[in-house]
């Protein structure tokens, strides 16, 4: 059995930062790339500021602390925290692990709930070695990919 180590999130990442602001006029219902905010896709645009694999953590709003895995090109707004694993960790595993941490509990107690990148960075996580991370993310990812595929089929059948 592999042992799991306790590590701060910032020490597992090559990137842990908010995206960038985008003007509302640059977001539409169609476009080449999705625009991710704190609560998911806000719309589409023809430019991107991210290309790769990441966990997106909602930084502001009613659903702050929500986590989703993303792979590809997109525009990440200032309301999304882009979390990319370093070479010693698996990004998809981090996304699954972060989902279990109920990060919304860390939001500030203001009118608009929010999480700071600094607060996220010092959160401790128990994680296994890279080989075990990859096994876990492959297994869970297979289920998620199958669900996504079935949803696409259902959408096409409904249309």
Secondary structure, DSSP 4 states (H G I P E B T S, - for coil): ----EEEEGGGGEEEEEE-----GGG-BS--SEEEEETTEEEEEES--SEEEEEEEEE-BSTTTT-EEEEEEEEEE-TTEEEEEE-TTS-HHHHHHHHHTT-GGGGS-SSSS-B--HHHHHT-EEEE--HHHHHHHHHHHHHHHHHHHHHHHHHHHHH-
